[in-house]
Structure formats: structure tokens, C-alpha cells
Amino acid sequence: MPTLSNNYSLKGNQLAVVDITDKSLTHQRKQQIAREFNFSESVFLTHGGPGRNPRAEIFTPVNEMEFAGHPVIGSGHVLFQGLLGSYGPSQSMTLDTKAGPVAIKYDPAEKVVSAGVPHNVHVHEKQAPLSVLVMTQKGLADVAGLDSTFPTISMVKGVTYVLADFTKQPDAFANLAPGPSPTIDLDDDWSPSFVGVMYYRTLQSRVEEETTVWDLRVRMIAIDLEDPACGSGSCALGAYLALQSGQQSRKHRFNIDQGSEIGRDSQIIVNIGLNESRDKVESMQLAGPAALVAQGKIFLD
């Protein structure tokens, strides 16, 4: 059971990685187990031995996800540390997910796993109205200076985030609380979808050689939980900000701090590469450290 994305145990974002290689579990049973852990995500990992890619099935307490970033990074740490026996000491492999194959790498010096993220980035024409966010965060009703609508972006079909810029509202950002996912209208053919809200503050941005570097603080809230380290949300936010600032540079790196408000400090790095016309995401990479916390068995009836 690793925690993401922090080098120290008992912080970061908890993740359960369940080896089901020799087990036959129904979808309902996996959902029950994920609900029992009640982490933001749990992974059911199948490995077929040499010559076959491991496969990750990702569940929240309420649904299965096409893709989520921190479960991929956490699964990578479990695999590269040889905890499942069939893999290692390799420093690169491919992890299969419902969103497609993901190339993952391990940097032993930095103790960081990175992943090339499958993506089909779509910025929705329909933005989320402030009233929808207020329904999930009652305290926002009295906050001055908020935008009337907020951009909505899907990084792949089935994984969608509303992006709420609270750079000028630090007190409101600090006072956010776990709440339900917003109910929003998506563009045609992009429903149904998981929907979370990425609240963020831009601390600073700068240009280093040919890369625009962003330092962000974020909070992701959905399904009555706050996610201490949201990889897919960080990728979605990075993609949107890179596209909006494409004239600055084609390469963007996002240093993202998350989770400190709930005592689970996490660090995520997202690298976004744009195409030559700077109107489309060409590459997306997610990276982060982890710490192994526990290992054991689940007893089922």
C-alpha cells in the first residue's frame, strides 16, 4: 500500500494496489473492495509474467475510472520495487489501462516513477456556472470576485475536471471542504464522465530556457472526498494552462503542491508538450515519488 506522491510514509495520497493475478473477481466485488479501502483510488493489478504487460484496473469508492494518474505512478513503484515478483530489476515497462497502454519509467537516483499519459484533450464549449460549484461548496456563495463560469476539460473520455482559478481568493481556497461532484452539461459524445473540480492558485511562472515553469497549489474535490494527489486532474489543468499560454513556449512544466490542507502533503510534476501550431497537446508526462506503507492480505467470504 504505497502513498503518493511523497517520499515519506503517512503523508501523500494513499493507494491500495491489489494483486488479482490468480484471482477471479467480479466488477461488483472489486467495487466493494475499493469502497472498503475508501481511498481516492484503488488499483487491481494483473500480471502475466515475462513478455506480458501488467494491467491496472482503477476504482474510486463509487466507480471505475478509465484513467487516473496517481494510481499509475503508485503501481509503477510497486512493480519496479519487485513486490509482485515477476518484474524488476527493469527500469522501464508498459502498464495497460482502460485508456490505453502507458509507458512508465523508474529513476533510481531520484526514486521517481514517470508515465507517458494517454490523452485525448477536449476543452468543452459549455463552461460550468458558478452556481453549480456553490451547490457543492456552500461557502462560495459569499465570496467576492469569483468568475461567473469556469472552464471544463476532459483529458480522455470519462475523466473530466472543472478548473477553478482561486489565485486571487486565497482565503476561500483555504476554506474548501469535501463535497459532491458537480452536475454539469458536457459537449455531445463526452458523457457519461467522472467530474471533479480542480481548485488552483498560481504561485509563480517563469521561463527557463525553452520551458515555461509553473508553480501551483491545487485542491481536487469530488465524490465527497478531497484527493491529496490527483494525477489526472493535474494533467488536465496543465494541459489547459499550456494551451492558454501556448504563445509563450511549446514546453511547459508544472510543479504542483497538493494535500497540505488535509495533512497529506504531495508533490506532482507534469510536463506538457504542444504541437508546432501550439493549439494541441502533443505529449503529456506525469511523475512523482512514493513511500511503501503496508503489505498484507484481504480475506473474502
N, C-alpha and C positions, 0 to 999 in steps of 0.2 A: 504494500500500500504506500506508494510514493506521495509526497506533497509537492505541488507545483506552484509557482516557479521560484524556489528559494533554496539556497544551499543548506539551510538549517531546518531540522525537523520541528514539528509543532507550529510551523508558520506556513505561509503559502496556501495553495488550494489542494485540499485532499482529493485523491483519486484512488478508487479501488480498481485493480486490474485482476480479473478473474480468469484463470486458465480453464477453458472448457474443451480442450483438445480431445479428451477421451470421454466427454460427457454429451448427452443429448438433452438439451433444454429447449422448451418451447419459448416462443416470443413472450408469452404471458409470464412464464417463470423468470425469465431474465428481467422483465419489468418489475416483478415482485422483489427480486434481489436488489435491484437498483434502488427501489423505494426503501428497502430495509437499510441500506447504507445511508441513503438520504444525502449523498454528496451532490455537488452540482452536476457531475457526470460519473458514471462507472463504465468500465470497458470489459467486454467479454472477448477474450483473446484466444484465437485458434491458431496453432502452429503445426505444420505438417512435416517438419524435419527438413533436411538438406534438399535444396532445389525447389522448395515451395515457399511462397511468401506467407508470412504470418498475416492473419486477418483480424481487424478490430471492429467490433460492433459497439456503438456508443449509445448509452442510455442516460437520460436525466431521470429524476424520480417520477416523471409523468409521461415521458415519451422517448422514442428512439430518434437519434439525430443522424442526418446524412453525414455531417462532419462537425467536429469540434476540435479546436487547436490544442488545448492543454491535455486532453486525453491521448492525442497522438504523441506529443512530447513525452508524457509520462510513460506510455507504452514503450517508446524508444529507450528510455532509461532502463526499464525492466529487461528488455531484450538485450541491450548492449552490455548490461552487467551480468548476463548469463543466468538470470534467475529461473529461466524456463529450460535451461539445459541444452536445447537444440541449436541455440545461436550463440555467437561470440567465438573468438575474440574479434570478429569483424567490426569495422568502424563505419560501415555503410550497408544499407539494405533497403528493401521496398516493403512498405506496410500497406496492405489492401484495406480500403474503407468503402462504404457505400457511395461516397462521392468520387471514388476512383483510386488508383494506386498513388501512394505518397512516398517519395524518396526521402529517407531520413539518414542523418549522419551524426556521428559522435565525435566530439573534440575532447580527447582525454586530458589535455593540458588545462582547458577551461572547464571541463566537466559539464559541457553543454550539449544538448541534442538540438539539431536544427532540422526543419522539414520544409520541403518544397510543397506549397499548399495548392491543391486543386481549386480552381476558381472559375466562376462564370459571373463576373461582377455586373450587377444591374442596379443603377440608380433609378428608383421609382419616380414616375412623374407625379404621383399623388404623395404629397407630404403629410406627415402626421400632425394634426392640430394640437395646440397646447391643451385644449380641453380634455383630450384623450390621456395625456400624461397626468393632468390634475386628478383624473379618476383613479390613477394608480399611486399617486403621491399627493395626498390632500394638502400637505404643507406648501405646495407650489402655488396654491390659489392666491396667496397674498404676497408673492414675490414680484417685485417690480423689475421691469426691463427685460423680461423674457421675450423671445421671439414668439410670433403667433403660430408658426408652423416649423416643423423640423424635418430635415431630410431623412429618407428611408432608403436603405441599401441592402440588397441580398448579395452575399458572396458566392453562394450557389443556391439553386432552387431548394427551398425548405429551410434555409438559415438566413434570417432577416434581422436587421437591427435599425432602430430609430436612433439617430445621432443628435444628442442634445448638448450644445456648447454652453457650458456654465463658467467660462473663463472670467466673466465679469460678475458672477454671483457665487463667490467662494463660501459664504455662509449657507446658502441654500444647498450647495454641493455637499457641505459637511453634514447637513441635517437630513440627507436622504435616508430612506428606510426600506427594508424588503417590502415588495409589493407584487401584485399580479402582473402578468404580461399585458400590454395594451392590446386592445382590439382595433385594428386599423385596416383600411382598404389598400390592397396591393394591386399592381398592374395586372392585366389579364395574363393568365397562364403561370402566375407566380404564387398561387395559393394551392393547397394549404401550406403554412410555414410556421415554424417556431419564430417567435418575435420577442426580442429583448430590447432593452434601452441602454445604450452606451452614453452615460453622462461623462463629460470630459472637460478638462481645463488645460489649455496650452500654457505651459510654464515658460518656454522659450523655443525659438527656432533659429537656426544658423546654417550657413553653407560651409561645408568642409570639403575642399577640393571640388569634386563634381556632384557631391551628395548634399541634399538638404536634410539636416538632422533636426528632429523634433523631440522635445522632452514633454511628456504628457502625464497627467494624473487622470485616472479613469475609475468609474464605478459602473458595474453592469448589474442591472436588476431585472428579474423575470421570474415567472412561476413561483412567486412568494419567497424567493431566495435572492441573496446577493452573492454573486460569483467572485471569489477572491482573485482569480486569474483567468480571464476569458480570452483564449487564443483566437477563436473565430471572430469575436467582436472586435478585438484589437486589429485583426487583419482587415475587417470591413471598414473600421474607422480609418486605418492607414490608407486603404485604397481610395476612400472618398477624399481625404485631405490631399493626397498626392494628385488626384485628378483635378481638384480645385486649384492647386498651386503648380500645375504642370509647366507653366512658363518659367518657373524658377530653375527647374532641373528635371531630368528624367529619373534620377535615382533619389529615393527618399528612405531614410532610416528613422524609425520611431522607437525611442526608449520610453517604455511605458511602466509606470508605477501604479500598482493596484492593491487593494486589500488592507491598507494600513488602518482605515477607519473601523475595521472589524477585527483588528489584531492579527491579520494574516498577510503580512507584507509580501508582495510578489513583484517580480521583475520579468518583463517580456520584451523581446526585441523583434520588431517586424521590419523587413526590408521589402520595399515596393519598387519595381522597375516598370516604367511606362514605355510605350512604343515610340517610334520616331515622331509621330504626329502628336504625341502626348495627350491623346484622348482615350486611351485604353490601357488597362493593366496587362503588362506582358509577363511579369514574373512576380511571385509573392513567396516570401520565406518567413518562417516563424522560428524562434529559438528561445530556449530557456533552460535553467538548471533544475535540479530536483533533489530531494532527500528521501531515502527509504525509511519508513516509519515502522512498519509491522509486516509480518508474513504469517499466514495461517490457513485454516480450512473453514469452509462453510458446511454445516450439517443440514441436509434437507430431508424431509419426510420421504 
